Amino acid sequence: MRQEEKEGRIELAEGLSKGRSQMCDYSLHSIKSRPAKIGDKLTVRDFGTGTRGFAASEDATVAVCVLPGTELAFAHEVERLPTRLWPWHDGPIKHKTAIFRQINKDKVAAHHDALEFPDGRIALLTTLDEGQQATVLQLPAEPKTAVEAQSQRRVAYIA
């Protein structure tokens, strides 16, 4: 593998582009952040930016940026905020594991960070109750094809 190609793959895997982290949702770009690591203990937190994300256990003011495909294990069944529109969606999701995904990638003014549960249900991260704890079980494998690389690329809408 040529050195340029290797550096490009490393840049993609680390989520860096032009010196700016592309791993956190755009609404968390003003928050100090770091990439997720295997074994990280994360807490769902409202950062006051209009969305929720994962905070580092060692510092609640640091957003932990998770790549699509990362596997997470929650300490308890996952609780969501109550909704008035769809009350049947209220209540816990009866799973403790999920895979981090990004959805609505083609929409600028939409939340993108989501969790996919074993039953196929997808919940936006911003709809989860604050304070829930999760552990990073596994990071996504290094992409080997352009399609895999695209699926792991984070949306980066910056005004």
N, C-alpha and C positions, 0 to 999 in steps of 0.2 A: 504494500500500500504506500502510495506517495505521501510525503510529509504533509503537503497541502490538504490532501484528502483526509488524512488522519486528524489534522487540526480542525477541519470542517466538521468531522463527525464528533469530535470532542466538544466543539462549540455548540453543536446541536444538542448533544446529550446533556450538557450543562445548562442549556436554555439561554445562552448568552448570544447577543447580537449587537454589534457596535458598542460593546461595553455596558449594555443595559440588560438587566435580567428580564427575560420574557416569560418567567415561570409563574409569576403571580397574576391573578386577575387584574385587569387594568385599574380597577377602583382601589387596589391596594398598592399602587406604584409609589404613593407618597409615604408608605409605611416601611420602616426598616425591615428587611427580609433576608432569609437564607434558604438554600435548597433543603429539601427533606433528605434524611438519611435513614437507612434501615435501623430499626429499633427506637426511632424517635417517639417520644410520648407527646401527643398533640392535644390541644384543647380547642373546641369550637368557640370562637370569640367574635363579637361585634367590634370592629375596629373604628366605628364612627365614620365610615366612608360611604355608607349606603349599602354595604354588603358584609357578609360574614366570611370568615376564613379560619384557617388553622393557626393557632398561636403556639410558640415554643414553650415547653414546660419550664425551661430555665429562665425565660423572660417573656411575660405575657404581652409585651409591646412589640415583639418580633413576630412577623408573619412567616410561616413556614410554607414555602412554595412547593407544590406537589405536581409531579409530571403525570399526564394522562397514562393510565395503565398501572399506577401504583396501587398495591393491595394494602388495605387497612383493616384492622380489627378494633372494634369498639368495645369498651368495658361493659356496656349494657346494650339492650335493644335501643335502636336509634329513635329519638324523639324529635318530632317536628313542631314548628309553631302552629297553633290552631288557625284554621282558615274558616271564614264565614261562608265563602263561596262553595266549598266542597267539604262539608263537615265529615263525610265518610272517609276523607283522607286524614282526619285527625287520629291521634293515637300512635302508638309506637309501630315502627317497622320491625317485624318479628325476625330480624337478622342482626348479627353482630359483625359480619364481615361485608366489605364492599370494595369495589374497584373505582378509583378516581377517574372521572371522564371529563371531557369538555363537550358541551352541547351548544347549539345555536351559534356555531362558529361564523356563520354568514351574516349574523345580525350584530351591528355595532352596539345598539342600545339594549342589550340583554345580558342577563347573568349567564355565565358560561360554566362555572365550576359546579360539578355534579357528582353524585355517587350512584353507581349501579350495584344493586343488590342481587344475591343469588337467584331470586325469582324473576329477575329482569326489570324490576321496578327501578325507576330513576328518580332521584330527589335532588333538587338544587341545594348546594351547600348553604346558601343564604337562608334556606327555610328551616334549618336545623336549630333546635334549642341550644342556647349558649351553655357552656360548661361541660359538654359531653367530651369524654376522653377517648382517644384512639391511638393505636400504635401502628407505626409503619412496619408492615411485615416484609414487603418485597417491593423493590423498585422495578420499573419496566426494563425488559432486556434492551440492550443496545440495538438500535435499528439497523437492519442489514439491507433493506430495500428502500426506495424512495417512498413507497406507499406506507411502510412502517414508520419512516421518519415523519411523514406528513401527519399520521395519526397521533404521534407523540408531540407534535409541535403545538405550543400554546398559542392561543389567540393573543395578539398584541395590538390593541387599539389605543393609541395615545394621541390625544388632541394636541 
